[in-house]
Amino acid sequence: MKIFKLDHSINQIKKLKRQGKKIVLVGGCFDILHPGHVRFLGSARETSDILVVALESDQKVRLLKGAGRPVFSQEERAEMLSDLSFVDMVILLPMMIGGKPYAEMVEIIKPEVIAVTHDDPLLKKKKTEAERYGGKLVVVIPRLKEYSTTKLIKKCK
């Protein structure tokens, strides 16, 4: 099983760490899975032994992206992500507002790496979180602007 609620992921992560596995954490909406997502996730996985994807809730996606989103439910998005061979774990995030819940999640996971794209708007914040728990921030690829879920939706209309 690759899909966990946040509170149920803790034991699995502890087990992996006891085995000496290094964890890379990424987060996002991953609403309509596209080549930009796949390239980002594949590049992130190359930085560590275990790729953990923190997947935003439907409510958070709606707040960030607007009405009509997400296109796919959190469970459907998790299923698609978990079917990628290089994704080791998908964590279903509850609705989170503000930085504190995310900081608490990073504190629980204590990833060795937090992977981002080069123009991530939360780059500085994520770097601080990674370093607070002995990890590092790694910029794995530039954001591939030609692949955007919002642009794909507009293109299909």
Backbone as a ProteinNet text record, in pm:
[ID]
protein_1_A
[PRIMARY]
MKIFKLDHSINQIKKLKRQGKKIVLVGGCFDILHPGHVRFLGSARETSDILVVALESDQKVRLLKGAGRPVFSQEERAEMLSDLSFVDMVILLPMMIGGKPYAEMVEIIKPEVIAVTHDDPLLKKKKTEAERYGGKLVVVIPRLKEYSTTKLIKKCK
[TERTIARY]
84.3	0	88	57.3	136.9	64.5	-66.2	-145.5	-181.5	-149.3	-171.4	-229.6	-310.3	-345.5	-222.4	-211.7	-92.1	-60.1	-158.9	-132	-93.4	-139.1	-105.6	28.9	82.9	210.5	329.5	309.8	421.3	495.1	423.3	488.9	564.8	507.4	574.4	703.7	698.2	817.8	924.2	885.3	981.4	1047.5	969.5	1021.8	1125.9	1095.7	1187.9	1317.1	1305	1423.3	1510.3	1445.6	1522.2	1600.8	1549.6	1617.5	1728.5	1746.6	1850.8	1812.1	1685.1	1637.4	1633.1	1675.8	1669	1541.3	1472.3	1341.9	1349.2	1287.8	1266.9	1117.3	1083.1	943.8	913.5	801.3	748.1	601.9	547.5	407.2	341.3	208.4	138.5	-3.3	-67	-205.9	-212.3	-125.9	-119.6	-259.6	-332.1	-473.1	-489.3	-439.1	-437.7	-291.5	-257.2	-118.7	-70.2	40.5	92.7	244.6	308.1	452.2	536.6	495.1	569.5	573.7	459.6	454.4	544.7	532.3	608	758.4	801.8	945	993.1	912.6	947.9	959.6	859.8	859.8	974.8	999.2	1109.9	1244.5	1261.7	1386.6	1400.4	1291.1	1294.4	1336	1282.4	1312.2	1460.8	1526.6	1669.6	1756.2	1700.3	1778.7	1784.2	1702.1	1693.3	1643.5	1627.5	1581.7	1430.5	1357.6	1212.1	1149.3	1056	982.6	847.2	825.5	699.9	631.7	508	430.6	322.2	326.1	221.7	116.9	-1	-104.3	-211.7	-230	-326.7	-469.9	-549.6	-691	-770.6	-887.6	-976.5	-1011.1	-1037.2	-1072.8	-958.1	-835.4	-719.8	-700.4	-716.7	-704.2	-808.7	-931.5	-1038.7	-1001.6	-947.5	-906.6	-794.5	-698.9	-584.5	-618.1	-700.5	-720.6	-856.6	-954.9	-1085.5	-1192.2	-1310.8	-1427.9	-1401	-1458.4	-1441	-1315.5	-1238.4	-1116.5	-1128.2	-1068.5	-987.7	-1074.7	-1013.5	-1082	-1101.3	-996.7	-1001.2	-995.8	-1067.4	-1068	-929.3	-906.8	-779.5	-751.2	-851.6	-833.4	-794.1	-856.2	-821.9	-681.2	-646	-511.8	-407.3	-438.5	-347.3	-329.1	-436.8	-429	-336.4	-352.3	-267.1	-120.6	-95.7	42.4	103.5	26.2	80	109.5	48.7	76.7	209	268.8	400.4	505.6	589.5	685.7	781.4	812.9	910.8	848.3	717	650.1	634.7	694	692.1	577.9	534.8	429.4	356.5	224	140.5	69.8	84.6	18.3	-99.3	-217.5	-338.7	-343.5	-317.2	-318.3	-460.9	-483.8	-611.6	-607.1	-717.2	-718.1	-619.9	-523.1	-421.9	-417.7	-420.9	-412.2	-294.1	-213.4	-100	19.1	131.4	255.7	272.2	202.1	223.9	193.5	78.3	52.1	156.6	205.9	307.5	439.2	474.3	595.9	586.2	468.8	448.5	461.7	413	426.8	574.3	649.6	792.3	863.7	822.3	881.9	857	739.1	705.4	788.9	795.8	863.2	1014.7	1062.3	1205.9	1277.1	1235	1297.2	1441.9	1522.8	1660.6	1662.8	1561.4	1552.3	1408	1391.2	1264.6	1296.2	1226.7	1252.6	1150.1	1199	1114.6	1157.8	1075.2	1115.5	1183.8	1261.3	1343.7	1264.4	1141.7	1064.2	951.8	970.3	870.8	851.1	726.9	703.5	736.1	744.6	774.5	916.2	1004	1140.5	1212.7	1213.2	1285.4	1226.8	1095.6	1027	1058.4	1054.4	1083.1	1228.9	1318.3	1459.9	1479	1414.8	1422.5	1368.8	1254.3	1195	1287.3	1342.8	1431.7	1552.5	1613.8	1735.3	1707.4	1589.3	1553.3	1564.6	1538.7	1540.8	1657.1	1762	1883.6	1880.8	1780	1770.8	1820.1	1797	1835.5	1727.4	1725.6	1634.8	1710.2	1648.4	1711.2	1616.1	1666.9	1592.3	1620.9	1518.8	1543.8	1526	1429	1409.2	1342.6	1352.2	1272.1	1125.8	1037.6	894.9	872.9	810.8	786.6	653.8	662.3	542.4	447.5	501.9	412.8	317.7	351	263.9	204.1	83.2	10.4	-130.5	-177.8	-313.1	-414	-396.5	-488.4	-487.7	-367.4	-358.9	-421.6	-400.5	-458.6	-611.4	-667.6	-813.6	-866.4	-799.3	-842.4	-833	-726.3	-704.8	-814.2	-867.8	-970	-1109.1	-1127.1	-1261.8	-1292.1
-118.9	0	124.1	216.1	337.5	462.7	456.1	574.8	571.8	683.4	692.2	827.3	831	957.8	1001.4	1130.8	1183.4	1110.2	1093.3	1030.5	882.9	816.3	675.9	656.8	765.1	755.6	752.6	798.3	815	684.2	576.9	448.8	396.4	412.5	367.4	445.6	575.6	659	621.7	600.4	558.7	426.2	334.4	204.6	221.7	304.2	329.1	393.3	487	553.4	455.3	364.6	262	172.9	157.1	78	158	283.5	367.4	435.7	436.1	497.8	649.7	718.5	864.4	903.3	1002	1042.3	1178.5	1187.5	1315	1342.9	1463.6	1506.7	1610.7	1590.1	1690.6	1710.2	1821.3	1846.8	1914.6	1902.4	1970.7	1922.8	1978.5	1944.6	1827.3	1827.3	1720.3	1685.2	1789.8	1772.3	1689.6	1736.4	1655.5	1620.7	1496	1451.8	1472	1543.7	1574.6	1556.4	1567	1542.9	1629.5	1751.4	1835	1772.8	1721.5	1653.7	1530.7	1450.3	1325.1	1353.4	1451.2	1485	1536.8	1620.1	1671.7	1557.8	1471.8	1362.6	1265	1233.5	1144.1	1203.9	1332.7	1400.3	1407.4	1430.8	1435.7	1300.5	1193.9	1058.2	1025.8	1083.6	1058.7	1114.4	1200.8	1263	1180	1077.8	998.7	858.1	780.9	642	631	718.7	709	843.4	841.7	963	963.5	1065.5	1084.4	1208.6	1190.3	1300.1	1339.7	1464	1520.3	1582.2	1522.8	1559.2	1645.7	1763.7	1860	1805.8	1848.8	1810.7	1879.2	1826.2	1887.2	2031.1	2053.4	2187.7	2286.2	2243.3	2331.2	2360.2	2258.4	2280	2381.5	2367.4	2460.9	2602.9	2616	2746.9	2806.9	2725	2772.7	2797.3	2709	2709.6	2761.6	2766.4	2821.2	2716.5	2767.8	2682.6	2583.5	2465.9	2363	2279	2311.4	2236.1	2176.2	2066	1989	1916.1	1879.2	1799.3	1657.9	1605.6	1472.4	1484.9	1398.1	1399.9	1362.7	1392.4	1359.8	1209.7	1128.2	983.2	941.9	1002.6	970.5	1018.9	1138.7	1190.4	1102.1	1057.3	968.9	836.8	783.8	658.1	672.3	781.9	803.5	817.5	896	914.8	784.4	707.5	583.2	480	493	401.5	431.9	546.4	576.5	495.9	426.7	335.5	405.5	531.1	601.2	674.6	669.8	725.9	613.3	633.3	529.8	546.1	670.4	693.8	823.1	818.1	937.3	960.6	1081.9	1118.3	1208.9	1165.8	1245	1352.1	1474.6	1583.2	1624.1	1658.4	1721	1866.4	1937.3	2079.7	2151.3	2219.3	2291.2	2436.1	2526.5	2669.7	2725.3	2805.3	2866.8	2773.7	2829	2754.4	2655.7	2676	2591.2	2442.8	2408.1	2265.2	2200.2	2276	2222	2201.9	2297.5	2283.9	2161.4	2138.9	2021.3	1892.4	1892.4	1774.5	1746.7	1850	1832.9	1783.6	1834	1788.2	1638.9	1590.6	1449	1364.4	1406	1327.8	1340.8	1460.2	1489.1	1437.3	1486.5	1438.1	1485.6	1403.3	1444.5	1549.3	1543.8	1637	1682.8	1812.3	1864.7	1910.1	1854.4	1885.9	1985.9	2080.4	2185.9	2214.8	2294.4	2350.4	2484.5	2533.8	2652.6	2778.7	2788.1	2909.6	2886	2789	2761.3	2886.8	2935	3058.8	3046.2	2925.3	2904.6	2852.9	2880.9	2829.1	2859.3	2985.9	3023.3	2954.4	2950.6	2887.6	2738	2671.8	2528.9	2500.3	2589.2	2571.9	2578.7	2674.5	2688.6	2563.3	2513.3	2392.8	2272.6	2255.3	2140.7	2147.1	2262.7	2277.9	2267.1	2305.9	2297.8	2154.6	2057.2	1916.6	1839.6	1912.1	1847.7	1806.8	1849.9	1815.8	1929.5	1915.2	2020.9	2037.3	2154.6	2184.1	2158.9	2088.3	2061.6	2107.2	2193.6	2237.2	2134.4	2057.6	1946.3	1980	2063.6	2105.4	2242.6	2312.5	2435.2	2397	2488.5	2463.4	2466.4	2363.5	2352.6	2420.9	2549.7	2632.9	2586.4	2513.5	2465.1	2356.8	2300	2200.4	2259.7	2302.5	2360.4	2304.6	2255.3	2201	2307.6	2429.4	2538.6	2563.6	2566.1	2585.6	2469	2348.1	2230.2	2236.7	2279.3	2291.2	2394	2509.7	2614.6	2567.9	2494.2	2443.6	2346.6	2270.4	2169.6	2228.7	2352.8	2414.3	2465.2
0	0	0	-88.8	-104	-54.4	-31.2	1	148.9	218	362.2	398.6	503.4	566.2	645.2	672	737.1	867	953.3	1082.6	1069.3	965.2	944.9	874.1	817.2	745.9	841	963.3	1057.6	1082.9	1113.2	1140.6	1019.8	902.1	779.7	757.2	779.3	761	863.4	987.8	1091	1053.4	1001.4	959.8	848.9	751.3	640.9	690.5	782.5	837.4	917.2	990.8	1064.2	968.2	847.4	744.5	675.7	719.1	660.7	531.6	499.1	375.3	389.1	283.2	277.5	204.4	261.2	209.6	142.7	25.4	-40.9	-36.1	5	17.1	-89.7	-157.6	-249.3	-212.7	-253	-225.7	-343.3	-348.9	-454.9	-472.3	-576.3	-609.3	-705.3	-807.3	-906.6	-957.9	-1000.7	-1037.6	-1164.2	-1275.1	-1397.1	-1419.8	-1398	-1409.2	-1552.2	-1568.5	-1701.7	-1703.5	-1821	-1830.3	-1736.6	-1709.2	-1615.1	-1476.5	-1431.3	-1301.7	-1301.6	-1405.4	-1411.4	-1412.6	-1489.2	-1493.3	-1358.4	-1295.1	-1162.1	-1061.7	-1056.5	-959	-984.8	-1110.7	-1144.6	-1104.7	-1128.8	-1090.8	-939.2	-870.2	-723.2	-667.7	-722.9	-674.4	-686.6	-786	-806.4	-694.2	-609	-502.3	-374.7	-362.2	-239.1	-268.6	-162	-175.8	-188.9	-119.6	-108.3	-144.8	-239.4	-276.9	-207.7	-124.4	-54.1	-113.5	-158.9	-216.6	-116.9	-71.2	15	-78	-80.1	-177	-112.7	-168.1	-114.4	-119	-21.7	-13.5	-123.7	-150	-249.5	-210.9	-82.5	-35.9	-60.9	-36.4	-56.9	-205.2	-290.1	-434.5	-480.4	-432.7	-468.2	-425.7	-306.1	-255	-340.8	-378.8	-457.2	-604.1	-661.7	-806.8	-851.5	-760	-795.1	-820.5	-854.3	-877.1	-989.2	-975.8	-1076.9	-1058	-957.7	-929.8	-791	-767	-859.6	-961.6	-1071.7	-1172.4	-1117.8	-1053.5	-993.6	-841.6	-773.3	-626.9	-573.3	-446.9	-383.8	-396	-376.8	-386.2	-528.1	-628.5	-767.6	-801.5	-755.4	-779.1	-710.8	-589	-515.6	-590.2	-644.1	-718.4	-839.6	-913.7	-1031.3	-990.5	-886.6	-840.7	-791.8	-717	-660.4	-768.6	-884.7	-995	-1065.5	-1036.6	-1093.6	-1018	-1089.7	-1027.1	-931.9	-955.9	-872.4	-754.2	-739.4	-621.4	-519.7	-401.6	-299.2	-199.8	-176.2	-78.5	-113.8	-101.8	-119.2	13.5	65.1	190.1	157.8	197.7	178.4	286.6	247.8	345.5	379	504.8	539.7	491.2	502	468.3	559.9	501.3	578.9	534	630	601.3	681	615.4	683.4	691	736.9	739.7	852.6	963.6	1080.1	1055.3	995.5	971	879.3	781	690.8	765.8	850.4	931.2	1021.9	1077.5	1163.2	1083.6	959.2	874.9	845.8	813.2	786.1	911.8	1027.2	1152.8	1175	1139.2	1153.2	1056.9	931.9	828	836.7	870	874.9	749.5	632.6	509.1	497.4	436.3	409.1	298.3	211	98.5	82.5	55.5	4.7	-136.8	-234.3	-374.4	-425.7	-507.2	-563.1	-705.7	-775.7	-904.1	-875.3	-972.2	-945.5	-914.9	-958.5	-933.4	-833.1	-745.1	-641.3	-557.5	-543.8	-468	-318.3	-267.4	-125	-103.7	-197.4	-194.5	-63.6	-22	100.6	223.5	230.5	343.4	350	234.5	228.4	264	223	256.3	407.5	470.9	616.3	685.2	639	698.2	682.9	563.4	539.4	632.6	641.2	721.4	870.7	913.8	1055	1106.6	1020	1061.8	1000.5	962.2	914.2	768.6	695.6	554.7	467.3	338.6	245.3	140	80.8	-28.7	-158.4	-251.2	-380.1	-490.5	-576.7	-694.4	-802.6	-842.1	-932.7	-1080.5	-1113.4	-1252.8	-1252.7	-1365.4	-1375.9	-1391	-1354.9	-1378.6	-1529.4	-1580.1	-1723.7	-1754.1	-1787.4	-1800.9	-1911.5	-2009.3	-2115.2	-2064.4	-1946.8	-1884.7	-1758.8	-1769.1	-1657.1	-1661.6	-1548.2	-1544.5	-1586	-1537.1	-1571.1	-1721.7	-1782.5	-1927.7	-2002.8	-1955.2	-2020.8	-2018.5	-1906.1	-1894.5	-1993	-1999.7	-2094.2	-2237.8	-2268.1	-2402.9	-2445.7	-2350.2	-2379.8	-2396	-2356.7	-2363.7	-2502
[MASK]
+++++++++++++++++++++++++++++++++++++++++++++++++++++++++++++++++++++++++++++++++++++++++++++++++++++++++++++++++++++++++++++++++++++++++++++++++++++++++++++

